[in-house]
């Protein structure tokens, strides 16, 4: 079951309203994406903590509806 890029973006923005989110469908199958997420919520957090915040925003869809997500996160400069 594929997941639309817009749904991924909406879930992330619901959890991180200030986030700048860019989603790229890597394989054209709606199952393998790359996401870049920039949010002030990441300030002072480790990369692992930043990724955990994004995965939590996806509400358990990783590994099910969403098979793979290459994730890059950062706080605004």
N, C-alpha and C positions, 0 to 999 in steps of 0.2 A: 504494500500500500504506500503510494507516494504522498509526499507532503509538499504543498505549494510554498514557494519562497516567501510569498506575502504573509502566509500564516506564521512562518518562523519569525519574520520581522515583527509582526504584530505581538507575538508572545514575548519577545525580548523587550519591545517598547512598553508593553504593559507592566513589566517588572522594573524597567529602567527607562522612565519617561524622557529623560534627557539624552538618551543614547542616540548616537549616529550609527546606523546599521547599514552595512552593505552585504548583500547576499549574492553569491554566484553559484549557479547550478553547474557543477563540474563535469557531469556525465550526460546531462540532458535527460536524465531519467527521473528527476524529482526525488532522488534518494541519496545523492552524494553532493553535498554543498560545501562551500567555503564561506565563512562569515567573518567580517571585520566589525568589531563593536568598540566604540569609544564612548566612555561614560565617566562622569565625575565620581560615580560610586566606586570606581576602581582605584581611586587615589589611595596610596598607602597600602594597598593589598598586593600580595604575591600573585604571580601569574596563575598559580594553581587556584587560589581563592577567586580570582577574576573568572576563571573558566567555570568554577563551581557555581558562581552566581548566574552565569548564562545557562548552564545545564539545568539549574533549578527553575529558571524562567521557562524552560521548554516542557516542564511538567511531566516528566517521565516518558516523553516521546522518543528520546534517543534509544536506539536499538530496536525500536518497533517501527513506527511510521517513518522515522528519520534514521536511516541506516548509518550515515557517516557525515560528520561535520568537522571540517578543518577550521579551527578557531584561532583568530588573532584578536587580542584584547589590549586596550590601553586606556589610560586616563588622558583627558585633553591636555595639551601642552600650554 
